Amino acid sequence: MKDVQQKTLTAGTEETFTMQLKRSKFLVKNFTSGNITVKLGNNDSSSTIGAGMFEIVFNNVEDVAGKGAEATNVVKVTASQAGNVEVASVDF
C-alpha cells in the first residue's frame, strides 16, 4: 500500500497528518516558500526542513538489545509560509 498525503498548510498553524500505516520513518517534502518544522508522534523535538527541500524524518532506535524505533502514524507539521507539504510512509 502506498501511504501518502498532501495538504495545503496555513502559516503558523500546526497541521496533523494521520497516516494509515504506523512507521518510524517518513519522507516529508516541503513545497512552501519557507521553513517547516516536523514532529513525529508525541515527540517534543522537531526537524526543520527548508523551502523546496525534502528529508526522511525518523525516530531513533532505543539503545536496548532487540528494541527498534517507536512507530507512529502521526506527523505534525508547522509551516512558516503557507503552501503544500507531502508526507509519505517509507519503512516497516
Protein Blocks (a to p, Z undefined) as FASTA:
>chain_A
ZZdddddddehiacddddfbdcfbdcdddfbfbdcdddehjbfbdcdddehiacdddddd
dfbehiacdddfbdcdddfbgcddddddfbZZ
